[in-house]
Amino acid sequence: MNTLVDCVLLIDDDRATNFFNERVVTKHSAFHKVNTVQSGMAALEYLNNVAQNTATKPNLIFLDINMPAMNGWEFLIEFSKLDEQIREGIKVILLSTSSNPDDVRASAKNHSVDDFINKPLSLDLLDNVLENHFNK
């Protein structure tokens, strides 16, 4: 399979979760590069580096909802303020252990969110992401 997703950005405050998800994504042949950050603030810094041409623009962001300091919802507010050229072409998928129906409803209403998936990532889930969002 050819690479369909050049760069993925994993945003999760839990190092073990980032490590696991990074391993799953790198095992899938349709995904090329994976970067991980452990906070919404670090993700915004990463995206600012993209704007400065010092980081690879992600095609896909997997975003945890429940994080200290800046949670996923707060990140999305700041993400929506970024220049359109930065945001354009980035799919944002909430990746959470939350089964709270309010989170699912809120994600559906947020224009920056493309999907809501329950952790942990798996190769099958990645296949679904490709099929639903990258015209595999």
N, CA, C and O atoms as a GROMACS GRO file, in nm:
protein
  544
    1MET      N    1   0.085  -0.119   0.000
    1MET     CA    2   0.000   0.000   0.000
    1MET      C    3   0.088   0.124   0.000
    1MET      O    4   0.189   0.129   0.070
    2ASN      N    5   0.051   0.222  -0.077
    2ASN     CA    6   0.125   0.347  -0.080
    2ASN      C    7   0.093   0.431   0.042
    2ASN      O    8  -0.012   0.416   0.105
    3THR      N    9   0.185   0.521   0.074
    3THR     CA   10   0.161   0.612   0.185
    3THR      C   11   0.049   0.708   0.148
    3THR      O   12   0.056   0.777   0.046
    4LEU      N   13  -0.053   0.712   0.230
    4LEU     CA   14  -0.164   0.804   0.209
    4LEU      C   15  -0.158   0.921   0.306
    4LEU      O   16  -0.207   1.030   0.277
    5VAL      N   17  -0.098   0.898   0.420
    5VAL     CA   18  -0.087   1.001   0.524
    5VAL      C   19   0.061   1.023   0.550
    5VAL      O   20   0.130   0.937   0.606
    6ASP      N   21   0.109   1.138   0.509
    6ASP     CA   22   0.252   1.166   0.520
    6ASP      C   23   0.294   1.190   0.665
    6ASP      O   24   0.400   1.144   0.707
    7CYS      N   25   0.211   1.262   0.742
    7CYS     CA   26   0.251   1.297   0.878
    7CYS      C   27   0.131   1.296   0.972
    7CYS      O   28   0.026   1.353   0.943
    8VAL      N   29   0.149   1.229   1.085
    8VAL     CA   30   0.048   1.223   1.191
    8VAL      C   31   0.104   1.293   1.314
    8VAL      O   32   0.221   1.276   1.347
    9LEU      N   33   0.021   1.371   1.381
    9LEU     CA   34   0.057   1.433   1.508
    9LEU      C   35  -0.032   1.371   1.616
    9LEU      O   36  -0.154   1.384   1.612
   10LEU      N   37   0.032   1.304   1.713
   10LEU     CA   38  -0.040   1.246   1.827
   10LEU      C   39  -0.029   1.343   1.944
   10LEU      O   40   0.081   1.383   1.982
   11ILE      N   41  -0.143   1.381   1.999
   11ILE     CA   42  -0.145   1.473   2.114
   11ILE      C   43  -0.210   1.401   2.230
   11ILE      O   44  -0.332   1.379   2.232
   12ASP      N   45  -0.129   1.364   2.328
   12ASP     CA   46  -0.180   1.294   2.446
   12ASP      C   47  -0.083   1.318   2.561
   12ASP      O   48   0.038   1.310   2.542
   13ASP      N   49  -0.135   1.348   2.679
   13ASP     CA   50  -0.048   1.376   2.793
   13ASP      C   51   0.016   1.250   2.852
   13ASP      O   52   0.108   1.259   2.932
   14ASP      N   53  -0.033   1.133   2.812
   14ASP     CA   54   0.019   1.008   2.866
   14ASP      C   55   0.127   0.951   2.774
   14ASP      O   56   0.100   0.915   2.659
   15ARG      N   57   0.250   0.944   2.826
   15ARG     CA   58   0.364   0.897   2.745
   15ARG      C   59   0.343   0.754   2.694
   15ARG      O   60   0.374   0.724   2.579
   16ALA      N   61   0.290   0.669   2.779
   16ALA     CA   62   0.269   0.529   2.740
   16ALA      C   63   0.167   0.520   2.626
   16ALA      O   64   0.185   0.441   2.533
   17THR      N   65   0.062   0.599   2.633
   17THR     CA   66  -0.039   0.600   2.527
   17THR      C   67   0.022   0.650   2.397
   17THR      O   68   0.000   0.591   2.291
   18ASN      N   69   0.100   0.758   2.404
   18ASN     CA   70   0.167   0.809   2.285
   18ASN      C   71   0.260   0.704   2.226
   18ASN      O   72   0.264   0.685   2.105
   19PHE      N   73   0.335   0.636   2.313
   19PHE     CA   74   0.429   0.534   2.267
   19PHE      C   75   0.354   0.421   2.195
   19PHE      O   76   0.392   0.380   2.085
   20PHE      N   77   0.247   0.372   2.258
   20PHE     CA   78   0.167   0.264   2.198
   20PHE      C   79   0.108   0.308   2.065
   20PHE      O   80   0.120   0.237   1.966
   21ASN      N   81   0.043   0.425   2.064
   21ASN     CA   82  -0.022   0.472   1.941
   21ASN      C   83   0.080   0.498   1.830
   21ASN      O   84   0.053   0.471   1.712
   22GLU      N   85   0.196   0.549   1.867
   22GLU     CA   86   0.301   0.572   1.767
   22GLU      C   87   0.343   0.439   1.704
   22GLU      O   88   0.362   0.430   1.583
   23ARG      N   89   0.357   0.335   1.787
   23ARG     CA   90   0.394   0.203   1.735
   23ARG      C   91   0.289   0.150   1.638
   23ARG      O   92   0.322   0.096   1.533
   24VAL      N   93   0.162   0.165   1.674
   24VAL     CA   94   0.054   0.116   1.588
   24VAL      C   95   0.055   0.191   1.454
   24VAL      O   96   0.047   0.129   1.348
   25VAL      N   97   0.066   0.323   1.460
   25VAL     CA   98   0.063   0.402   1.336
   25VAL      C   99   0.182   0.368   1.248
   25VAL      O  100   0.167   0.354   1.126
   26THR      N  101   0.301   0.354   1.306
   26THR     CA  102   0.419   0.325   1.224
   26THR      C  103   0.416   0.184   1.166
   26THR      O  104   0.485   0.158   1.066
   27LYS      N  105   0.339   0.093   1.224
   27LYS     CA  106   0.326  -0.042   1.168
   27LYS      C  107   0.237  -0.044   1.043
   27LYS      O  108   0.246  -0.136   0.962
   28HIS      N  109   0.152   0.057   1.029
   28HIS     CA  110   0.059   0.061   0.916
   28HIS      C  111   0.129   0.121   0.795
   28HIS      O  112   0.189   0.228   0.803
   29SER      N  113   0.122   0.052   0.683
   29SER     CA  114   0.197   0.093   0.564
   29SER      C  115   0.147   0.222   0.500
   29SER      O  116   0.219   0.283   0.421
   30ALA      N  117   0.027   0.265   0.531
   30ALA     CA  118  -0.027   0.386   0.469
   30ALA      C  119   0.014   0.514   0.541
   30ALA      O  120  -0.017   0.624   0.495
   31PHE      N  121   0.083   0.499   0.652
   31PHE     CA  122   0.125   0.615   0.731
   31PHE      C  123   0.277   0.625   0.729
   31PHE      O  124   0.347   0.524   0.741
   32HIS      N  125   0.328   0.746   0.712
   32HIS     CA  126   0.472   0.763   0.698
   32HIS      C  127   0.537   0.810   0.828
   32HIS      O  128   0.605   0.733   0.895
   33LYS      N  129   0.518   0.935   0.862
   33LYS     CA  130   0.588   0.997   0.974
   33LYS      C  131   0.491   1.021   1.091
   33LYS      O  132   0.375   1.058   1.070
   34VAL      N  133   0.540   1.000   1.213
   34VAL     CA  134   0.457   1.022   1.332
   34VAL      C  135   0.534   1.112   1.428
   34VAL      O  136   0.650   1.086   1.460
   35ASN      N  137   0.469   1.216   1.475
   35ASN     CA  138   0.526   1.303   1.578
   35ASN      C  139   0.433   1.299   1.698
   35ASN      O  140   0.311   1.293   1.683
   36THR      N  141   0.490   1.303   1.817
   36THR     CA  142   0.409   1.302   1.938
   36THR      C  143   0.441   1.424   2.024
   36THR      O  144   0.556   1.468   2.033
   37VAL      N  145   0.338   1.476   2.086
   37VAL     CA  146   0.352   1.582   2.185
   37VAL      C  147   0.262   1.547   2.302
   37VAL      O  148   0.168   1.470   2.289
   38GLN      N  149   0.294   1.605   2.419
   38GLN     CA  150   0.221   1.566   2.539
   38GLN      C  151   0.131   1.674   2.597
   38GLN      O  152   0.089   1.666   2.713
   39SER      N  153   0.101   1.774   2.517
   39SER     CA  154   0.007   1.876   2.564
   39SER      C  155  -0.048   1.955   2.447
   39SER      O  156   0.010   1.957   2.338
   40GLY      N  157  -0.159   2.019   2.471
   40GLY     CA  158  -0.216   2.108   2.370
   40GLY      C  159  -0.123   2.223   2.338
   40GLY      O  160  -0.112   2.264   2.222
   41MET      N  161  -0.055   2.275   2.440
   41MET     CA  162   0.039   2.385   2.417
   41MET      C  163   0.155   2.340   2.329
   41MET      O  164   0.196   2.412   2.239
   42ALA      N  165   0.208   2.221   2.355
   42ALA     CA  166   0.317   2.168   2.272
   42ALA      C  167   0.270   2.147   2.129
   42ALA      O  168   0.347   2.167   2.034
   43ALA      N  169   0.145   2.107   2.112
   43ALA     CA  170   0.091   2.088   1.977
   43ALA      C  171   0.080   2.222   1.904
   43ALA      O  172   0.111   2.230   1.785
   44LEU      N  173   0.038   2.326   1.975
   44LEU     CA  174   0.032   2.458   1.912
   44LEU      C  175   0.171   2.507   1.874
   44LEU      O  176   0.189   2.569   1.769
   45GLU      N  177   0.269   2.480   1.960
   45GLU     CA  178   0.408   2.515   1.927
   45GLU      C  179   0.452   2.440   1.801
   45GLU      O  180   0.514   2.498   1.712
   46TYR      N  181   0.419   2.313   1.794
   46TYR     CA  182   0.453   2.233   1.677
   46TYR      C  183   0.392   2.296   1.552
   46TYR      O  184   0.459   2.311   1.450
   47LEU      N  185   0.263   2.333   1.559
   47LEU     CA  186   0.195   2.392   1.443
   47LEU      C  187   0.252   2.529   1.408
   47LEU      O  188   0.254   2.567   1.291
   48ASN      N  189   0.299   2.602   1.508
   48ASN     CA  190   0.368   2.728   1.479
   48ASN      C  191   0.500   2.702   1.408
   48ASN      O  192   0.541   2.780   1.322
   49ASN      N  193   0.566   2.592   1.443
   49ASN     CA  194   0.688   2.553   1.371
   49ASN      C  195   0.657   2.515   1.227
   49ASN      O  196   0.738   2.540   1.137
   50VAL      N  197   0.540   2.456   1.204
   50VAL     CA  198   0.497   2.427   1.067
   50VAL      C  199   0.486   2.558   0.990
   50VAL      O  200   0.529   2.568   0.875
   51ALA      N  201   0.427   2.658   1.054
   51ALA     CA  202   0.412   2.789   0.990
   51ALA      C  203   0.548   2.851   0.956
   51ALA      O  204   0.560   2.926   0.860
   52GLN      N  205   0.649   2.819   1.037
   52GLN     CA  206   0.785   2.871   1.015
   52GLN      C  207   0.867   2.779   0.924
   52GLN      O  208   0.986   2.802   0.903
   53ASN      N  209   0.802   2.676   0.871
   53ASN     CA  210   0.869   2.577   0.785
   53ASN      C  211   0.982   2.502   0.854
   53ASN      O  212   1.081   2.465   0.791
   54THR      N  213   0.968   2.480   0.985
   54THR     CA  214   1.069   2.404   1.059
   54THR      C  215   1.014   2.272   1.110
   54THR      O  216   1.083   2.199   1.183
   55ALA      N  217   0.890   2.239   1.072
   55ALA     CA  218   0.829   2.111   1.110
   55ALA      C  219   0.739   2.066   0.996
   55ALA      O  220   0.690   2.148   0.918
   56THR      N  221   0.718   1.936   0.988
   56THR     CA  222   0.633   1.880   0.884
   56THR      C  223   0.486   1.898   0.920
   56THR      O  224   0.444   1.866   1.031
   57LYS      N  225   0.410   1.951   0.826
   57LYS     CA  226   0.267   1.971   0.850
   57LYS      C  227   0.197   1.836   0.857
   57LYS      O  228   0.212   1.752   0.768
   58PRO      N  229   0.119   1.814   0.963
   58PRO     CA  230   0.047   1.686   0.972
   58PRO      C  231  -0.075   1.686   0.879
   58PRO      O  232  -0.140   1.789   0.859
   59ASN      N  233  -0.105   1.569   0.825
   59ASN     CA  234  -0.230   1.549   0.751
   59ASN      C  235  -0.341   1.510   0.848
   59ASN      O  236  -0.460   1.526   0.821
   60LEU      N  237  -0.297   1.459   0.964
   60LEU     CA  238  -0.390   1.401   1.060
   60LEU      C  239  -0.341   1.428   1.202
   60LEU      O  240  -0.223   1.410   1.233
   61ILE      N  241  -0.434   1.472   1.286
   61ILE     CA  242  -0.406   1.489   1.429
   61ILE      C  243  -0.500   1.396   1.507
   61ILE      O  244  -0.621   1.399   1.489
   62PHE      N  245  -0.440   1.314   1.593
   62PHE     CA  246  -0.518   1.238   1.691
   62PHE      C  247  -0.505   1.315   1.822
   62PHE      O  248  -0.395   1.333   1.874
   63LEU      N  249  -0.618   1.359   1.875
   63LEU     CA  250  -0.621   1.451   1.989
   63LEU      C  251  -0.694   1.389   2.108
   63LEU      O  252  -0.810   1.349   2.097
   64ASP      N  253  -0.623   1.381   2.221
   64ASP     CA  254  -0.685   1.338   2.346
   64ASP      C  255  -0.772   1.452   2.399
   64ASP      O  256  -0.739   1.569   2.379
   65ILE      N  257  -0.881   1.419   2.464
   65ILE     CA  258  -0.970   1.523   2.519
   65ILE      C  259  -0.924   1.565   2.658
   65ILE      O  260  -0.909   1.684   2.686
   66ASN      N  261  -0.903   1.467   2.746
   66ASN     CA  262  -0.876   1.496   2.887
   66ASN      C  263  -0.727   1.506   2.914
   66ASN      O  264  -0.658   1.405   2.931
   67MET      N  265  -0.678   1.630   2.916
   67MET     CA  266  -0.538   1.657   2.945
   67MET      C  267  -0.531   1.774   3.042
   67MET      O  268  -0.618   1.861   3.040
   68PRO      N  269  -0.429   1.777   3.127
   68PRO     CA  270  -0.415   1.891   3.218
   68PRO      C  271  -0.369   2.015   3.144
   68PRO      O  272  -0.320   2.007   3.031
   69ALA      N  273  -0.385   2.128   3.207
   69ALA     CA  274  -0.343   2.261   3.155
   69ALA      C  275  -0.427   2.304   3.036
   69ALA      O  276  -0.500   2.402   3.045
   70MET      N  277  -0.418   2.234   2.924
   70MET     CA  278  -0.500   2.266   2.807
   70MET      C  279  -0.561   2.135   2.757
   70MET      O  280  -0.491   2.050   2.702
   71ASN      N  281  -0.692   2.120   2.776
   71ASN     CA  282  -0.755   1.997   2.730
   71ASN      C  283  -0.780   2.003   2.578
   71ASN      O  284  -0.752   2.104   2.514
   72GLY      N  285  -0.832   1.894   2.524
   72GLY     CA  286  -0.855   1.888   2.380
   72GLY      C  287  -0.950   1.994   2.329
   72GLY      O  288  -0.930   2.048   2.220
   73TRP      N  289  -1.054   2.025   2.407
   73TRP     CA  290  -1.151   2.128   2.364
   73TRP      C  291  -1.084   2.264   2.358
   73TRP      O  292  -1.107   2.341   2.265
   74GLU      N  293  -1.000   2.294   2.458
   74GLU     CA  294  -0.929   2.422   2.458
   74GLU      C  295  -0.828   2.429   2.344
   74GLU      O  296  -0.810   2.534   2.283
   75PHE      N  297  -0.763   2.316   2.314
   75PHE     CA  298  -0.673   2.312   2.199
   75PHE      C  299  -0.750   2.346   2.071
   75PHE      O  300  -0.702   2.423   1.988
   76LEU      N  301  -0.869   2.289   2.056
   76LEU     CA  302  -0.948   2.313   1.935
   76LEU      C  303  -0.985   2.460   1.919
   76LEU      O  304  -0.991   2.510   1.807
   77ILE      N  305  -1.010   2.528   2.029
   77ILE     CA  306  -1.039   2.673   2.022
   77ILE      C  307  -0.918   2.746   1.965
   77ILE      O  308  -0.932   2.830   1.876
   78GLU      N  309  -0.800   2.715   2.018
   78GLU     CA  310  -0.677   2.780   1.970
   78GLU      C  311  -0.643   2.736   1.827
   78GLU      O  312  -0.595   2.817   1.747
   79PHE      N  313  -0.666   2.610   1.796
   79PHE     CA  314  -0.643   2.559   1.661
   79PHE      C  315  -0.726   2.636   1.560
   79PHE      O  316  -0.677   2.670   1.451
   80SER      N  317  -0.851   2.665   1.594
   80SER     CA  318  -0.940   2.736   1.502
   80SER      C  319  -0.894   2.880   1.476
   80SER      O  320  -0.936   2.942   1.378
   81LYS      N  321  -0.807   2.932   1.562
   81LYS     CA  322  -0.755   3.068   1.545
   81LYS      C  323  -0.630   3.073   1.457
   81LYS      O  324  -0.586   3.180   1.415
   82LEU      N  325  -0.574   2.955   1.428
   82LEU     CA  326  -0.454   2.950   1.345
   82LEU      C  327  -0.489   2.990   1.202
   82LEU      O  328  -0.604   2.981   1.159
   83ASP      N  329  -0.388   3.034   1.130
   83ASP     CA  330  -0.405   3.073   0.990
   83ASP      C  331  -0.466   2.957   0.911
   83ASP      O  332  -0.431   2.841   0.932
   84GLU      N  333  -0.556   2.990   0.821
   84GLU     CA  334  -0.623   2.889   0.738
   84GLU      C  335  -0.524   2.802   0.662
   84GLU      O  336  -0.548   2.683   0.644
   85GLN      N  337  -0.413   2.859   0.619
   85GLN     CA  338  -0.313   2.780   0.545
   85GLN      C  339  -0.253   2.670   0.632
   85GLN      O  340  -0.215   2.565   0.581
   86ILE      N  341  -0.245   2.693   0.762
   86ILE     CA  342  -0.194   2.590   0.853
   86ILE      C  343  -0.302   2.484   0.875
   86ILE      O  344  -0.273   2.364   0.869
   87ARG      N  345  -0.425   2.526   0.901
   87ARG     CA  346  -0.533   2.432   0.932
   87ARG      C  347  -0.579   2.351   0.812
   87ARG      O  348  -0.623   2.237   0.826
   88GLU      N  349  -0.569   2.410   0.694
   88GLU     CA  350  -0.619   2.347   0.572
   88GLU      C  351  -0.551   2.212   0.548
   88GLU      O  352  -0.429   2.200   0.552
   89GLY      N  353  -0.633   2.112   0.522
   89GLY     CA  354  -0.581   1.979   0.491
   89GLY      C  355  -0.548   1.893   0.611
   89GLY      O  356  -0.499   1.781   0.594
   90ILE      N  357  -0.573   1.943   0.732
   90ILE     CA  358  -0.547   1.864   0.852
   90ILE      C  359  -0.679   1.806   0.903
   90ILE      O  360  -0.773   1.880   0.932
   91LYS      N  361  -0.685   1.675   0.912
   91LYS     CA  362  -0.799   1.606   0.972
   91LYS      C  363  -0.772   1.595   1.122
   91LYS      O  364  -0.663   1.555   1.162
   92VAL      N  365  -0.871   1.630   1.203
   92VAL     CA  366  -0.858   1.620   1.348
   92VAL      C  367  -0.956   1.513   1.398
   92VAL      O  368  -1.077   1.522   1.378
   93ILE      N  369  -0.898   1.413   1.463
   93ILE     CA  370  -0.979   1.305   1.518
   93ILE      C  371  -0.957   1.299   1.668
   93ILE      O  372  -0.844   1.283   1.716
   94LEU      N  373  -1.066   1.312   1.742
   94LEU     CA  374  -1.057   1.299   1.887
   94LEU      C  375  -1.038   1.151   1.920
   94LEU      O  376  -1.110   1.064   1.870
   95LEU      N  377  -0.940   1.127   2.003
   95LEU     CA  378  -0.906   0.991   2.043
   95LEU      C  379  -0.916   0.989   2.195
   95LEU      O  380  -0.832   1.048   2.263
   96SER      N  381  -1.016   0.921   2.246
   96SER     CA  382  -1.043   0.932   2.389
   96SER      C  383  -1.092   0.801   2.448
   96SER      O  384  -1.142   0.713   2.378
   97THR      N  385  -1.076   0.790   2.579
   97THR     CA  386  -1.137   0.679   2.652
   97THR      C  387  -1.276   0.718   2.700
   97THR      O  388  -1.348   0.637   2.757
   98SER      N  389  -1.313   0.842   2.676
   98SER     CA  390  -1.442   0.892   2.722
   98SER      C  391  -1.555   0.829   2.642
   98SER      O  392  -1.554   0.829   2.519
   99SER      N  393  -1.652   0.777   2.715
   99SER     CA  394  -1.774   0.729   2.649
   99SER      C  395  -1.889   0.823   2.684
   99SER      O  396  -2.007   0.790   2.667
  100ASN      N  397  -1.852   0.942   2.732
  100ASN     CA  398  -1.951   1.042   2.768
  100ASN      C  399  -2.025   1.088   2.642
  100ASN      O  400  -1.962   1.142   2.551
  101PRO      N  401  -2.157   1.069   2.637
  101PRO     CA  402  -2.232   1.110   2.518
  101PRO      C  403  -2.219   1.260   2.490
  101PRO      O  404  -2.230   1.303   2.375
  102ASP      N  405  -2.196   1.340   2.594
  102ASP     CA  406  -2.178   1.485   2.574
  102ASP      C  407  -2.052   1.512   2.492
  102ASP      O  408  -2.052   1.603   2.409
  103ASP      N  409  -1.945   1.434   2.516
  103ASP     CA  410  -1.823   1.452   2.437
  103ASP      C  411  -1.846   1.416   2.291
  103ASP      O  412  -1.799   1.486   2.201
  104VAL      N  413  -1.919   1.309   2.268
  104VAL     CA  414  -1.948   1.268   2.130
  104VAL      C  415  -2.032   1.375   2.060
  104VAL      O  416  -2.004   1.410   1.946
  105ARG      N  417  -2.134   1.426   2.129
  105ARG     CA  418  -2.219   1.531   2.070
  105ARG      C  419  -2.138   1.658   2.045
  105ARG      O  420  -2.152   1.720   1.939
  106ALA      N  421  -2.055   1.696   2.141
  106ALA     CA  422  -1.974   1.818   2.126
  106ALA      C  423  -1.877   1.804   2.010
  106ALA      O  424  -1.853   1.900   1.937
  107SER      N  425  -1.822   1.685   1.991
  107SER     CA  426  -1.728   1.665   1.880
  107SER      C  427  -1.801   1.679   1.746
  107SER      O  428  -1.744   1.730   1.650
  108ALA      N  429  -1.925   1.632   1.740
  108ALA     CA  430  -2.001   1.641   1.616
  108ALA      C  431  -2.034   1.787   1.581
  108ALA      O  432  -2.049   1.821   1.464
  109LYS      N  433  -2.045   1.871   1.682
  109LYS     CA  434  -2.078   2.012   1.660
  109LYS      C  435  -1.957   2.098   1.629
  109LYS      O  436  -1.970   2.208   1.575
  110ASN      N  437  -1.838   2.048   1.662
  110ASN     CA  438  -1.717   2.127   1.643
  110ASN      C  439  -1.669   2.111   1.499
  110ASN      O  440  -1.640   2.000   1.454
  111HIS      N  441  -1.661   2.222   1.427
  111HIS     CA  442  -1.625   2.219   1.286
  111HIS      C  443  -1.482   2.174   1.262
  111HIS      O  444  -1.448   2.131   1.151
  112SER      N  445  -1.397   2.182   1.362
  112SER     CA  446  -1.258   2.140   1.346
  112SER      C  447  -1.241   1.989   1.363
  112SER      O  448  -1.136   1.934   1.329
  113VAL      N  449  -1.343   1.922   1.416
  113VAL     CA  450  -1.333   1.779   1.446
  113VAL      C  451  -1.393   1.697   1.332
  113VAL      O  452  -1.507   1.719   1.291
  114ASP      N  453  -1.314   1.604   1.281
  114ASP     CA  454  -1.359   1.519   1.172
  114ASP      C  455  -1.416   1.386   1.220
  114ASP      O  456  -1.494   1.323   1.148
  115ASP      N  457  -1.377   1.343   1.340
  115ASP     CA  458  -1.424   1.213   1.388
  115ASP      C  459  -1.395   1.200   1.537
  115ASP      O  460  -1.319   1.278   1.594
  116PHE      N  461  -1.456   1.100   1.599
  116PHE     CA  462  -1.438   1.069   1.740
  116PHE      C  463  -1.416   0.919   1.750
  116PHE      O  464  -1.503   0.841   1.710
  117ILE      N  465  -1.301   0.879   1.802
  117ILE     CA  466  -1.265   0.737   1.811
  117ILE      C  467  -1.226   0.705   1.955
  117ILE      O  468  -1.164   0.786   2.023
  118ASN      N  469  -1.264   0.586   1.999
  118ASN     CA  470  -1.223   0.542   2.132
  118ASN      C  471  -1.085   0.479   2.128
  118ASN      O  472  -1.052   0.405   2.035
  119LYS      N  473  -1.004   0.511   2.230
  119LYS     CA  474  -0.873   0.449   2.246
  119LYS      C  475  -0.890   0.302   2.277
  119LYS      O  476  -0.996   0.260   2.325
  120PRO      N  477  -0.789   0.226   2.251
  120PRO     CA  478  -0.661   0.257   2.189
  120PRO      C  479  -0.671   0.244   2.037
  120PRO      O  480  -0.765   0.184   1.984
  121LEU      N  481  -0.572   0.300   1.968
  121LEU     CA  482  -0.566   0.283   1.823
  121LEU      C  483  -0.536   0.137   1.790
  121LEU      O  484  -0.476   0.064   1.869
  122SER      N  485  -0.580   0.096   1.674
  122SER     CA  486  -0.549  -0.038   1.623
  122SER      C  487  -0.534  -0.026   1.472
  122SER      O  488  -0.572   0.075   1.413
  123LEU      N  489  -0.478  -0.128   1.411
  123LEU     CA  490  -0.464  -0.127   1.265
  123LEU      C  491  -0.602  -0.120   1.198
  123LEU      O  492  -0.617  -0.053   1.096
  124ASP      N  493  -0.700  -0.188   1.254
  124ASP     CA  494  -0.836  -0.182   1.199
  124ASP      C  495  -0.895  -0.042   1.208
  124ASP      O  496  -0.958   0.006   1.114
  125LEU      N  497  -0.874   0.025   1.321
  125LEU     CA  498  -0.921   0.163   1.335
  125LEU      C  499  -0.853   0.253   1.233
  125LEU      O  500  -0.917   0.341   1.175
  126LEU      N  501  -0.724   0.233   1.212
  126LEU     CA  502  -0.653   0.313   1.112
  126LEU      C  503  -0.706   0.287   0.972
  126LEU      O  504  -0.717   0.380   0.892
  127ASP      N  505  -0.740   0.162   0.942
  127ASP     CA  506  -0.803   0.131   0.813
  127ASP      C  507  -0.934   0.209   0.798
  127ASP      O  508  -0.963   0.262   0.690
  128ASN      N  509  -1.013   0.215   0.905
  128ASN     CA  510  -1.138   0.290   0.902
  128ASN      C  511  -1.114   0.439   0.881
  128ASN      O  512  -1.186   0.504   0.806
  129VAL      N  513  -1.011   0.492   0.946
  129VAL     CA  514  -0.977   0.634   0.928
  129VAL      C  515  -0.941   0.660   0.782
  129VAL      O  516  -0.986   0.759   0.723
  130LEU      N  517  -0.861   0.574   0.725
  130LEU     CA  518  -0.824   0.590   0.584
  130LEU      C  519  -0.946   0.585   0.493
  130LEU      O  520  -0.961   0.667   0.402
  131GLU      N  521  -1.030   0.489   0.518
  131GLU     CA  522  -1.149   0.472   0.434
  131GLU      C  523  -1.244   0.591   0.447
  131GLU      O  524  -1.299   0.638   0.348
  132ASN      N  525  -1.262   0.641   0.570
  132ASN     CA  526  -1.358   0.748   0.594
  132ASN      C  527  -1.306   0.888   0.566
  132ASN      O  528  -1.385   0.979   0.539
  133HIS      N  529  -1.173   0.906   0.571
  133HIS     CA  530  -1.121   1.043   0.563
  133HIS      C  531  -1.015   1.066   0.457
  133HIS      O  532  -0.983   1.181   0.425
  134PHE      N  533  -0.960   0.959   0.401
  134PHE     CA  534  -0.853   0.977   0.304
  134PHE      C  535  -0.880   0.903   0.173
  134PHE      O  536  -0.787   0.878   0.095
  135ASN      N  537  -1.004   0.868   0.150
  135ASN     CA  538  -1.045   0.804   0.025
  135ASN      C  539  -0.957   0.686  -0.014
  135ASN      O  540  -0.912   0.675  -0.129
  136LYS      N  541  -0.932   0.600   0.082
  136LYS     CA  542  -0.850   0.480   0.055
  136LYS      C  543  -0.916   0.395  -0.050
  136LYS      O  544  -0.864   0.290  -0.087
   0.00000   0.00000   0.00000
